[in-house]
Amino acid sequence: MRPSIALVISDVDGTLVTDDKRLTPATVAAVRRLAAAGIGFTVASSRPPVGLRGLVQDLGLTLPLGAFNGACMVGPDLAVIEEHTIPEEAAREAVRRLEEAGIDVWVFAAGAWWLRDPDGAYTDLERRTLQAEPRVCADLSPLLGRAQKIVGVSRDPAGLAACERMLGQALGAGASVHRSQPYYLDVTPPGRDKGAFVDWMGRHLGLAPAQIATFGDAANDRAMFARSGLSVAMGNADESVKAAATETTDSNAADGFAAAIDRLILGPAVPL
């Protein structure tokens, strides 16, 4: 028998929203049905807090949210509840190695998105996603003692995957290293991944892991899957992500989130 789910935690990009960053009517309706059933809903995202503002408004979110892959917990008003930064030594080593590999670097620190080239790869996408402008800074090094997230950005997914392995080995326990998208490699504070946010929410609400369901599509979502009783990989996820989940659903372009909410949580457990 399927356990009773009291909380759903979802990734955002590639999961809750479409590739052009839209919430579909079916997704909005599914979140509203969860609320009507007394089931909590929140998100865990690699986005900074400002990038979650629209979701709070459109979905009527009332629980804490996990930004920066769970390294920053904020309330629905985006006020910080708890936040962590990357150790400075690890941050500097990450930036050095990313630059040596020819990968563009973004730094999220002091409440802003910092970069050197405002016209670089994926900057327009990030502007649309965050509804915010970057701050241009020729020298990022003064920010590295207070960085909450460092992002390596590349149009070469295979090269970035190789860099993920290299950087993960180089930093070890000094930072968490995961791709949040094929073109984004996130470096975040050690031990503060999305799985830690699931644990934090469980403690906050007094819930056991079996009462929590998680949704995701990327490598950084596997940590959530390992801490929840029900985990759902999107149809657009890599096979390794699907293998880590207990269930799969349709893609984010085909309302996979809404379909799984009905099939696995609110409705009878029947095949898609």
C-alpha positions in Angstrom: 0.0 0.0 0.0 1.3 3.4 -0.9 2.3 5.5 2.2 0.4 8.6 3.0 2.2 11.7 1.6 2.0 14.8 3.7 4.6 17.0 1.7 5.7 17.3 -1.9 9.0 18.9 -2.7 9.8 19.6 -6.3 12.7 20.8 -8.4 11.9 23.8 -10.6 13.7 24.0 -13.9 13.2 20.9 -16.0 10.5 19.6 -13.6 7.9 22.1 -12.5 8.2 24.5 -15.4 8.5 24.0 -19.1 11.8 24.6 -21.0 10.7 28.1 -21.7 10.2 28.6 -17.9 6.4 28.6 -17.8 4.1 27.1 -15.2 1.3 25.3 -17.2 -2.3 25.5 -16.1 -2.2 21.8 -15.3 0.8 22.3 -12.9 -0.9 25.2 -11.1 -4.1 23.2 -10.8 -2.2 20.2 -9.4 -0.5 22.3 -6.7 -3.9 23.8 -5.8 -5.3 20.2 -5.5 -2.5 19.3 -3.1 -3.4 22.3 -0.9 -7.1 21.3 -1.0 -6.1 17.8 0.1 -4.1 19.2 3.1 -0.8 18.2 1.5 2.1 20.7 1.8 4.1 21.8 -1.3 7.4 23.6 -1.7 10.4 23.7 -4.0 14.1 23.0 -3.9 16.0 24.8 -6.6 19.4 25.8 -7.8 18.0 29.3 -8.3 18.7 32.1 -5.9 15.9 33.3 -3.8 14.9 36.1 -6.2 14.3 33.5 -8.9 11.6 31.9 -6.7 9.5 35.0 -6.3 7.2 34.3 -9.3 6.5 30.8 -8.1 5.5 32.0 -4.7 3.0 34.3 -6.3 1.7 32.0 -9.0 1.4 28.9 -6.8 0.5 30.5 -3.5 3.4 28.9 -1.6 3.3 29.2 2.2 6.1 26.9 3.3 9.9 27.6 3.4 11.7 27.2 0.1 15.2 25.8 -0.6 17.3 28.1 -2.8 20.9 27.4 -4.0 20.3 23.7 -4.0 19.2 23.8 -0.4 22.1 26.0 0.9 19.7 28.8 1.6 16.2 28.4 3.2 13.9 31.3 2.8 10.3 32.0 3.8 7.6 32.7 1.2 8.4 36.4 1.6 12.0 35.4 0.6 13.4 36.5 4.0 16.3 34.3 4.9 15.7 31.6 7.5 19.1 29.9 7.3 22.0 30.3 4.8 25.4 28.9 4.2 28.4 29.9 2.0 31.1 27.9 0.2 34.4 27.8 2.2 36.7 30.4 0.6 39.5 28.0 -0.2 37.1 25.7 -2.0 35.5 28.6 -3.8 38.9 29.9 -5.1 40.0 26.5 -6.2 36.7 25.9 -8.0 37.0 29.2 -9.9 40.6 28.6 -10.8 39.9 25.1 -12.2 36.8 26.3 -14.1 38.8 29.1 -15.7 41.6 26.8 -16.6 39.1 24.6 -18.4 37.9 27.6 -20.4 34.4 27.7 -18.7 32.6 30.9 -17.9 32.1 31.6 -14.2 29.1 33.2 -12.5 29.1 33.9 -8.7 26.1 34.4 -6.6 27.0 36.4 -3.5 25.7 39.3 -1.4 22.2 38.9 -2.8 23.3 39.3 -6.5 24.3 37.5 -9.6 27.9 38.5 -10.6 29.7 37.8 -13.9 32.4 39.2 -16.2 30.6 39.0 -19.6 27.0 40.2 -19.6 26.6 38.8 -23.2 28.1 35.3 -22.4 26.5 31.9 -22.9 23.0 31.5 -21.4 23.0 35.0 -19.8 19.7 35.8 -21.6 18.2 32.5 -20.4 19.2 33.3 -16.8 17.8 36.8 -17.0 14.4 35.4 -18.1 14.6 32.7 -15.4 15.4 35.0 -12.5 13.7 38.1 -13.8 16.8 39.9 -12.7 19.9 41.6 -14.2 23.5 40.5 -13.4 26.1 42.7 -12.0 29.2 43.0 -14.1 32.5 42.7 -12.3 35.9 42.4 -13.9 37.4 40.8 -10.8 35.2 38.2 -9.1 37.8 37.2 -6.5 36.6 39.7 -3.7 33.3 37.8 -3.8 34.7 34.4 -3.2 34.8 34.7 0.6 31.0 35.0 0.7 29.8 33.0 -2.3 26.7 30.9 -1.9 26.8 29.4 -5.4 29.4 29.3 -8.2 28.2 28.3 -11.6 30.4 27.0 -14.5 28.5 27.8 -17.7 29.3 26.0 -21.0 27.6 25.2 -24.4 29.6 21.9 -24.3 27.6 19.4 -22.2 30.1 16.6 -22.5 32.9 18.9 -21.5 31.0 20.2 -18.6 30.2 16.6 -17.5 33.9 15.8 -17.5 34.6 19.0 -15.6 32.0 17.9 -13.0 33.9 14.7 -12.3 37.3 16.5 -12.2 36.0 19.3 -9.9 34.2 16.9 -7.6 37.4 15.0 -7.1 39.5 18.1 -6.6 37.2 19.7 -4.0 36.2 16.5 -2.2 34.4 17.4 1.0 35.0 21.1 0.5 31.9 21.7 -1.6 29.0 20.0 -3.3 29.5 19.8 -7.1 26.5 18.9 -9.4 25.1 19.9 -12.7 21.6 21.5 -12.3 21.3 21.6 -16.1 23.4 20.1 -18.9 25.0 23.5 -19.4 25.2 24.6 -15.7 27.7 23.1 -13.2 26.9 24.3 -9.6 29.3 24.5 -6.8 27.5 25.0 -3.4 28.4 24.7 0.3 29.4 21.2 1.5 26.7 19.0 2.9 24.0 21.5 1.9 22.4 19.8 -1.1 18.7 19.2 -1.9 18.7 16.1 0.2 19.7 18.2 3.3 16.8 20.5 2.5 14.4 17.5 2.5 15.8 16.5 5.9 15.4 20.1 7.1 11.8 20.3 5.9 11.0 16.9 7.6 12.3 18.3 10.9 10.5 21.6 10.4 7.2 19.9 9.9 7.7 16.8 12.0 7.5 14.4 9.1 9.2 11.0 8.5 10.9 10.5 5.1 8.1 8.1 4.1 5.7 11.0 4.2 7.6 13.1 1.7 7.5 12.9 -2.1 10.2 14.5 -4.3 10.2 15.4 -8.0 13.3 16.1 -10.2 15.1 15.7 -13.5 18.8 16.4 -12.9 21.8 14.9 -11.1 21.4 17.3 -8.2 17.9 15.9 -7.5 19.2 12.4 -6.7 20.0 13.6 -3.2 16.4 14.5 -2.7 15.3 11.1 -4.0 17.5 9.3 -1.4 15.8 11.2 1.5 12.1 10.7 0.6 9.7 7.8 0.6 8.4 8.5 -2.9 10.7 9.9 -5.6 9.6 10.8 -9.1 11.9 11.4 -12.1 10.7 13.3 -15.0 10.5 11.8 -18.5 13.2 14.2 -19.7 15.6 13.1 -17.0 18.8 11.2 -17.8 18.6 7.4 -17.3 20.9 7.7 -14.2 18.4 10.0 -12.6 15.4 7.8 -13.5 17.3 4.8 -12.0 17.6 6.7 -8.7 13.8 7.3 -8.4 11.0 5.0 -7.3 8.7 6.2 -10.1 8.9 8.0 -13.5 6.4 10.3 -15.2 6.1 12.2 -18.5 8.4 15.1 -19.4 8.1 18.6 -18.1 6.9 19.5 -21.6 4.0 17.1 -21.3 2.7 18.0 -17.8 4.5 15.1 -16.2 4.4 16.7 -12.7 0.6 17.1 -12.8 0.1 13.6 -14.2 2.2 12.1 -11.4 0.5 14.1 -8.7 -2.8 12.6 -9.8 -1.5 9.1 -10.4 0.7 8.6 -7.4 -0.5 11.0 -4.7 -4.1 12.2 -5.1 -5.6 9.6 -7.4 -5.6 5.8 -7.7 -2.2 4.2 -8.5 -2.9 3.2 -12.1 -0.4 3.0 -15.0 0.1 6.1 -17.2 
